[in-house]
Amino acid sequence: MNSNNTRSYKDLVVWQKSIDLAKLTYELTRNFPVVEKFGLIAQMRRAAVSIPSNIAEGQARHTTGEFIQPISHAEGSVAKLDTQLVLSVELKFCAKPAADPVFVLILEVRRMLNALRRRLSARQ
């Protein structure tokens, strides 16, 4: 399942990028309206945190098949975060230029997760 160079989920570039995505999401949502503390802020942060968490959980599993399912969950969380970010921009909780770096990282993580899932599926 793991290449010789990957000893930990922390070695996975997709995990590292998803950590960056979570941090950017936290930074962006700091300026959202206070009334959204238990709404979009909490939803977006939870989705962002679940991405690297699912990658870590999957990499810690014992079989390739067990790794694929959490990667699929991470892909779902990426889609959820993307949707919530679009809504945040449309509701004017944040400006599009401020959200753009998050959108870019979402796309990058989405592509990396898709590639990882395809590689893992080919091993089964």
C-alpha positions as CSV (number, residue, x, y, z in Angstrom):
1,M,0.0,0.0,0.0
2,N,2.7,2.5,1.0
3,S,5.7,3.3,-1.1
4,N,9.1,2.9,0.6
5,N,9.4,6.7,1.0
6,T,6.1,7.1,2.8
7,R,6.3,6.1,6.4
8,S,3.6,8.3,7.8
9,Y,0.6,10.2,6.5
10,K,2.7,13.3,7.2
11,D,4.9,12.3,4.3
12,L,2.0,12.6,1.9
13,V,2.0,15.8,0.0
14,V,-1.8,15.7,-0.2
15,W,-2.0,15.6,3.6
16,Q,0.4,18.6,3.8
17,K,-1.7,20.6,1.3
18,S,-4.9,19.7,3.1
19,I,-3.4,21.0,6.4
20,D,-2.6,24.2,4.5
21,L,-6.2,24.3,3.3
22,A,-7.6,23.9,6.8
23,K,-5.4,26.7,8.1
24,L,-6.5,29.0,5.2
25,T,-10.1,28.2,5.9
26,Y,-9.7,29.1,9.6
27,E,-8.0,32.4,8.6
28,L,-10.7,33.2,6.1
29,T,-13.6,32.5,8.4
30,R,-12.2,34.6,11.2
31,N,-13.7,37.7,9.6
32,F,-17.2,36.2,9.0
33,P,-20.1,37.6,10.8
34,V,-20.3,36.5,14.5
35,V,-23.8,35.2,13.9
36,E,-22.3,32.5,11.7
37,K,-20.2,31.1,14.5
38,F,-22.4,28.0,14.7
39,G,-23.4,28.1,11.1
40,L,-21.1,28.4,8.1
41,I,-18.0,29.0,10.2
42,A,-18.4,25.8,12.1
43,Q,-19.4,23.8,9.0
44,M,-16.5,25.1,6.9
45,R,-14.0,24.5,9.6
46,R,-15.3,21.0,10.3
47,A,-15.2,20.1,6.5
48,A,-11.6,21.5,6.2
49,V,-10.4,19.6,9.3
50,S,-12.0,16.4,8.1
51,I,-9.9,16.3,4.9
52,P,-6.4,15.8,6.4
53,S,-8.0,13.7,9.2
54,N,-9.5,11.3,6.7
55,I,-6.2,11.1,4.8
56,A,-4.4,10.3,8.1
57,E,-7.0,7.7,9.1
58,G,-6.8,6.0,5.7
59,Q,-3.0,5.9,5.5
60,A,-3.0,4.2,9.0
61,R,-5.3,1.4,7.8
62,H,-3.8,-2.0,7.0
63,T,-5.1,-2.6,3.5
64,T,-5.4,-0.7,0.3
65,G,-9.2,-1.2,0.4
66,E,-9.4,0.3,3.8
67,F,-7.4,3.3,2.6
68,I,-9.7,4.0,-0.3
69,Q,-12.8,4.6,1.8
70,P,-11.4,7.5,3.9
71,I,-9.9,9.1,0.8
72,S,-13.5,9.0,-0.7
73,H,-14.7,10.7,2.5
74,A,-12.0,13.4,2.1
75,E,-13.1,14.0,-1.4
76,G,-16.7,14.5,-0.2
77,S,-15.4,17.0,2.4
78,V,-13.5,18.9,-0.3
79,A,-16.8,19.2,-2.3
80,K,-18.6,20.3,0.8
81,L,-16.0,23.0,1.6
82,D,-16.1,24.2,-2.0
83,T,-19.9,24.5,-1.9
84,Q,-19.8,26.3,1.5
85,L,-17.1,28.7,0.2
86,V,-19.2,29.6,-2.9
87,L,-22.1,30.3,-0.6
88,S,-19.9,32.5,1.6
89,V,-18.8,34.6,-1.3
90,E,-22.4,34.9,-2.6
91,L,-23.6,35.9,0.8
92,K,-20.8,38.5,0.9
93,F,-19.3,37.0,4.1
94,C,-15.9,37.2,2.3
95,A,-14.7,38.9,-0.9
96,K,-13.9,36.7,-3.9
97,P,-10.3,37.8,-4.0
98,A,-9.9,36.7,-0.3
99,A,-11.5,33.4,-1.1
100,D,-9.5,32.7,-4.3
101,P,-6.4,31.2,-2.6
102,V,-8.8,28.8,-0.8
103,F,-10.5,27.9,-4.1
104,V,-7.1,27.2,-5.7
105,L,-6.0,24.9,-2.9
106,I,-9.4,23.1,-3.0
107,L,-8.9,22.4,-6.6
108,E,-5.3,21.2,-6.0
109,V,-6.3,18.9,-3.1
110,R,-9.3,17.6,-5.1
111,R,-7.0,16.6,-8.0
112,M,-4.5,15.0,-5.7
113,L,-7.1,13.0,-3.8
114,N,-8.6,11.8,-7.1
115,A,-5.2,10.7,-8.4
116,L,-4.4,8.9,-5.1
117,R,-7.8,7.1,-5.1
118,R,-7.2,6.0,-8.7
119,R,-3.7,4.7,-7.9
120,L,-5.0,2.8,-4.8
121,S,-8.0,1.4,-6.8
122,A,-5.6,0.1,-9.5
123,R,-3.7,-1.9,-6.8
124,Q,-6.8,-3.8,-5.7
